[in-house]
Amino acid sequence: MSPYTTQVVHLEPIPACTTSTLIDIASQFMSQQHTTTMSSTVPDSVSASSFPIGSHGRAIPSIGFGTFQPDVNPTHDVADAVLRALHAGYRHIDTAWMYGDGDAERGVGEALRRWGGPREDVFIVTKLANAHHKPEDVLPALELSLKNLGVEYAPVAYERIGTGPDEWKTVRHPDRRPKMNMEATRRYTATWAAMEGLIPTGKVKEIDSIEGVSNFSIKKLEKLLRGARIPPVVNQVELHPYLPQDDLLAYCASHNIHVTAFSPLGGKPVAAVAANADVPGPLHSAAVTSVAQKRGITPAQVLLKWGIQRGTSVIPKAYTPLHILDNIAAATLPDLPREDVEAIDRAHVATGSVRYINPVKHWGFDIYNPSTPDPSEEP
């Protein structure tokens, strides 16, 4: 058994998956968002330093540290940032092979070695790249991620090069857009089955269970659950007050699937996946800034606390020591009063649903608002 707890999120109807001694299949398929409120179904106080997942007594820390966009912060910068986060008390680190073709994973691995702390306390999430969704690629791709991390996994799939030193990298068109493998994209249940198959074979001793997916819509979760031998217990999706995804959150809760919120502060990702980059994020929402001023905390802490009180873990990205410390401090702040939570719940009414990460221009089709027929599903 590896000293790390790793969550594999590798089955994204979009690129990526996760690894941890817990495996999560990441699927970046998302359905059209809804605007119904969950205020009446969420308890007054659900804040926690961690959330239970699955039925084996495991827990996921409520605040994680994100490493998306290593092109902006290359390997050594990722390592420095993750090292600061570990020293600040973070024990949930989120990464993916897709973040720089392994650069972010290697940065996480370097940070863990430099840190030298009790590694069994660290919950690591990595993701199965879109180019690695063929069932026969799952095991070697996972082993590649484990090597990068020094420890040891949406459904949109790309073609991989297949030979030479760059064999695991994505085949790209001249304009750098990825070449899609639509057959593997549509057969995400086969990718999940291949991940399930790693457990009983004992081929990968570092993995003792499969934990989840990423960017799965209700429709894709329903399809996956119908045939899954090991059901997912985590779904990682974009969540913030401008994209609350209440229906998806309620569905996951009803099926014992914990939700992790990426981009919990909104934001402007790399151009290839940026959507609504001209729309100011929820950090600038009048409701959020008003609560921050009233409670004497930062807007980022308000957003993270709001997410935790909804029962989701959150994985903001930060680089500076101040932001790293401010973000993790949100876990131990007093709960926001219900009137503050309800004011933030209503923030999207003025803006409408705003998604900040959507590779529709990169792929040529929209997995979050699919056309009919849905190109990411089998006929």
N, C-alpha and C positions, 0 to 999 in steps of 0.2 A: 504494500500500500504506500502510495506517495505521501510525503509529509505535507503536501499541499491539498487543500480542498479545491478542486477545480470544477467549474461548471462548463459544460460544453454546449454552446448555442450554435449549432450548425445546421440549420435547415431553414434557410431564409428563402421565401419566394422572392428573395432579393439576395444580394451577396453576403454570406457569412454565417458562422455558427460558433458555439462556445465550448470550452473545455474546463473542467474542474474535476475533482475526483467525482464530481457530479457532472453528467453530460447534458448539455442543453442544445437543442437543435434550433438554430435561429432562422426564422423565415421572415423576410421583410414584406410579406403580403399584408396589406391593410385594406379594410373595407371603408366605404364612405362613413365619415364621422357623423355622430348624432349629437343633439344638443339637450337631451333630457338630463335632468339633474339627479344626483344621487344623494343629496343632502338628507332625504328622509330615510335612506337605508344605511348610511354610514354612522357608526356610533359617535358619540360626542368626543371620545378620546380613544384613539387607536395608536398613539405614538409608541414607538418601541425602538430599542437599539438594534433589534434584529427581528425577523419574522420567521416563523416555522414554515418549512416547505416539505411536502411529501409526508410519508407515514413512518419515516425511520428516525425521527428525532433530530433531523438536521435543521439548521437555521441559516438565513442569509442576512448579513448586516444591512441595516436600513439605509445607510449612506455608503455608496461606493465611489471609486475614483475612476473616471473615464480617461481613455488614452486615444480617442479618435483624432484623426488628422495628423499623423506623424510626419506628413510632408511639410507641415508647418513647424512641428517640433520633432526633429529626427531622433534616431535611436538614443543617443546620449542625453538629449534633452528630455525624452520620455523617461529614461532611467533616473535622471536627476529629479524630475517631478514626482515619479512614483516613490523614490526614496524619501523625499520630503513628506509625502502622504503617509507612508508607513511610519515614519517617526512621529507624525502628527496623530496617529492612532487609527488610520484607515485599515480595515481588514477585509475589504471587498474591492478587488481590482478588476476592472473590465477592459478587455482588449480584443484583438482579432487578427488573424493572419492577413486579412484584407487591408489592414491599416499599414500600408507601406510594404506589402509582400513580406511580412514577417518582422519588419523593423520594430513595430510597437511591442510585439511579443518578446523580441530579444531585449528590448529596453526594460521590460518588466522583469525578465529573468536576471538581467544585470543588477537591477535594483534589489531584488530578493537576495542575491549573493552578497551585495555590499551591505545590506541591512543586517543580515546575520541573526535575525530574531527567530522566535518560535514559528516556523513555517506552517505547522499544523493548524495555526489560528487563521491563516489567510485563505479567503475564498476567492479563487481566481476564475474569471470567466473569459474564455476565448471563443472564437467562432470558426466554423467550417466555411472556407471560402466558396464563393459561387462556382468557381472552376472545379471544385472537388466534390460535386454532388452525385457523381456516378457511384453506385453502391461499392464497386471494386476500389474506388479511390478513398473511401472513408477512413479505413485503417491507416494506410500510409500517410494520408494528410494529417490525421490526428497525431501520429508519431512525429511528424515534422513540427507540429505546434508544440508538442511536449519537449522536443529537443530545443526549440527556440526559448521556451520558458525555463528550461532546466528542470522540468517536472514532468511533465507529461506533454468545444466543437462549437436564403431566406427562402422560401424556396425559389429563387431565380438562379439559374445555373449558367455558367460561362463555359466556353471551351478552354481547356488548358493546353499548353504547348506540347507536352508529352515526351520530349526527349531533350537531352543535353543538360547543361547546368541550370537552365531556366525552365525545366520541364513542368514545374508546378505553377508557373505564372500563367496569367490569362492571355489568350490569343486576342489581339486587338486589331481593329480596323485602322487605316492610315490616319484617321482623325482622333485616334486613341480611345474611341468607344469600344467596350468589350464585345466580343463576338458571342452571341447568346447560344446556349444549348437548350432549345425549347423542350426537347424530349425529357431531359433531366429536370428542367424547371417544373414540368407538369407532374412528374413522378416523385414528388417529395415524400410520399408515403414509403417509397422504396428506399430512399435515403435514410429515413427514420428507422426502417426495419434493419438496415445495415448497421446502424448505430446500436440498436437493441442487440444485434448479434454479437457485438464485441463483449458483452457481459458474460454470457455462459461459456464462451470459448476459452476465457482466461488468457486470450492473446495480449490483452493490455491490462496488466495487473493494477495499474494506477487508477483504473476506473472501476467504481463499484456500483454505479447506477447512472441511468440517464435522467437528466433533470428537466430539460425544457426546450423551448423554441424562442424565436425572435421574430417580431413583426408578423405574427399570424393573426389573421382576421377571424371572426366567429365562423365564417364559412369554412376556412381552411382548418380550424381547430376541430370542427365537427367531422370533417372528412378524416382527419388524422386519428381522432379518438375512436372512430368506428372500427379501425383495423389495428390500432396500437396494442401491443402486448404489454408495454410499459408506458403508461400515459405520461405526458409532460406535466410537470408541476410548476414550471416557470414560463412566462411569456414576456419577452422584453420588447417594448414598443415606445414610440415617441408619445410623451404625456406631459402636459403643462396646462395652465388655465385656458389657453387659446385652443387647445386640442385635448379636452378632458376625456374623450372616448368612454363615456359613462356606460354605454351598452356593452362594450367589450369588457370593461372592468367588472360589470355585474355578471356577465357570462362566465368569466374566468373564476370569480368567487364561487359561483354555483357549481363549478367543476373542480374545486380545490386546486386551482392554478394560481400561483402567486404572480403578480405583475411587477416588473421592474421598469421604471420610467427612464428612458434615455432622453437627452436634451431637455431636462426638467426646467431649464432656465430659458428655453427657446434658443435662438442664436442663428449664426450664419456659417454653415459648414462650407467645405470646399465647393467650388463652382459646379463640379460634375453632379452633385446631388442637392444643390441648394434650390430651395423653393421659397418664394415670398421673401427674398432677401431684402426687399425694400420696405417690409412691414416691421416696425419696431417690435421687439420681443416683449413678453410679459413682465420683464424687469422694469419696463417703463409704464406699465399699466397704472392708471390712477388708483384703482382699488389696491394694488400691491404696494405702491409707494405710500399710500395713506396708512395702511396697516403697519408698514415698516416704521414710519415716523411716530405713529401712536405707541408702538411697542418698544421703540428704541433698538431695533435690530435692522439688518440690511435687507433690501428687497430680495436678494438671493436667498437669505435665510428664511424669509417669508415663503417663497416658492417651494423650498425644500421641505419646510415644516408642513405646508399644505399637502404636498405629495405624501409625506409619511403618514399624516393623519387620515389620508384616504386609504391607508393600508398598503401602499406601494413602497418598495425600496427605490432609491433614486441614485443616479450615477452621473453627477455633474463633472465636467472637465475643468481643471484649473492648472495653472503653472506657477504663479507667484506664491511665495510662502503665506502672504496675507489671505489670499483667496482660498488657499488650501485649508487654512485654519478656520476661516469664517464658515466655510461650507460644512465641515464636520461638526462645528459647534451647534449647528441646527438640530442635531440629533438629541441634544440634552436640554434644549430650550423648553420653557413651559409651552403647553399646547396653546394654539391660537383659540380664542373664544369662538363659539359657534357663529356669532354675528360676523366675525372677520372671515371665517371660512366661507360663509354664504355669500359675502360680498365678492370674494375671489371667485367663487363658483360662477357668478354672473358676469365675470369679465369678458367672456367670449360672446356675450349677447351683442355687444357693440362692434366687435371685430369680425364676427363669424368664425368658423373653424379655420385655423391657420396652421398649416403643416410646414415646418422649416426644412425637413429632409425628405426629398422625393426625387429619385433619379430618372424621372419620366423622360427627360430630354436625352439622357445618357443611353437609355434602353430603347426608346421609341414606343413604349406603351406604359400605361399607368396601372400599377398593381393595386393602388389604394382605391381607385375609382375605375374599376375595369370596364371595358366595353363589353358588348354582347355580340358574339360569344367571347368569353374571357380567355385571352391568349395564354394565360398562365395555368389554365386547367385543361384536363383531358376532355375531349368532346363527349 
